[in-house]
Amino acid sequence: MPTTQEPTPGERPARSPARSPDHSPARSPDHSPARSPKRPPALFARARTTLDALEHLVGGMGTAALALIVLAGLFAVALACLAGVGLLLVPAALRGLRAVADRERSRLSRWGPPIADPGPVPGDWRAALRQPAAGRELLWVLHHATLGLLYGLVGLTLLFSVVRDLLFPLYWRLLPPGDAAGAGLGWTTDTWPGALAVSPVSLLWLGLALLLIPGLARLQAAPGRRLLSGDPGTDLALRVAQLTATRAAALDAHAAELRRIERSLHDGTQNRIVAVSVLLGAARRALARDPATADEVLERAQDAAEHALAELRAVVRGILPPVLDEHSLPDALSGLAAACPVPCSIEADVPGRCPASVEATAYFVVAEALTNIAKHSRARHAKVTVRRTGDRLELQIFDDGRGGAVEEAGTGLGGIRRRTEAHDGAFALSSPRGGPTTMKVSLPCGL
């Protein structure tokens, strides 16, 4: 599609042969096709942002109402402490404050980065007051119970004004004369023309709502983000604990993988090679006495050697599937789906390649999940969905079987969780009795 470019200084604009000079884009910027398509998406995006912010404001008003109740209780406990009888009530009051603050932490965590819980309130009033989180929560409840509630009321008032003036012609005759005269922007509206003139005022309120409500939501949430967050070292400590757990999971997964490889080599390949050695010794002894018997023994030794090679290849593929080097992850998963006894479909959207360790983990997760489906689920159909979303590789394995899968049953689900957590990933399983079963695995794979 041709586009219109603005001429550089000192350069005459090119004139289209199909248009007269009076309709040139340079002389009619208001009809430029490069500007008009951008306005509706920007307006829709602003409207959606405003609706999200309104939802935040309403949720914040709920916690603000609770904060107002807690603030009244704290004021009563403070008065009792001045009288010398309220010190025993301080831990209970701070636990109520902590409960409301935790609800606000949970609300803010749904709309942004998670906020850690500082833990329980000590039973002794001195220790409870010495908690750093207690002082920050007291400052937060003072702000949220007053200004936080006010921000929410202002946002809802703007929305109410939009609806009130838009629908005013429908109900103005039902209002008392004094109320009807004070509607809109204050002019007299005791006639139909005046009542109809009130409706356009709703556009003014709507513009103010689109302009102010997102800012009000940010102002309402800012004190909670600032005051309810943990100490500067809290996030680091949580991250260290998480990395310690994932490191332990990685070591456990590595040890389990070594045991599996050792068991496969000892119980399978090693026995085959021992059988080959025994058969070759028998053939050597029979070679001089009975060549026909020696030939039969050599044939059996060759079969045993071929079986040993096949089992050795299976062990090697279990360490790192060569198909991932030769083909992409979706192709490798398609091979697993084709070999699954249960009809299985693959839906993949993975542009580019992920790190080899991530692809190997995804391959083994799907392989183990399909094996469990074939053995235990009695499913008629399975579906594997794999998508790359940002810096995450998302896997979902679904089957319409009987459900009831649990990690403690020894069906390999624990191994899937360990493999996933070893990569700092997330594992979730939904398998109610009667089915269906849905397994979700999320793996970080870099940008």
WOZI-V730118 format. One record per helix or strand. SS is the DSSP state (helix for helix, strand for strand). FROM is the first residue (numbers start at 1). LEN is the number of residues. If there is no record, write none. Layout:
BEGIN
SS:FROM:LEN / SS:FROM:LEN
END
This chain:
BEGIN
helix:21:3 / helix:29:3 / helix:33:50 / helix:87:24 / helix:125:6 / helix:132:35 / helix:168:7 / helix:177:5 / helix:192:8 / helix:201:27 / helix:234:56 / helix:291:29 / helix:322:5 / helix:329:11 / strand:344:6 / helix:356:22 / strand:382:8 / strand:392:8 / helix:407:3 / helix:413:10 / strand:426:6 / strand:437:8
END
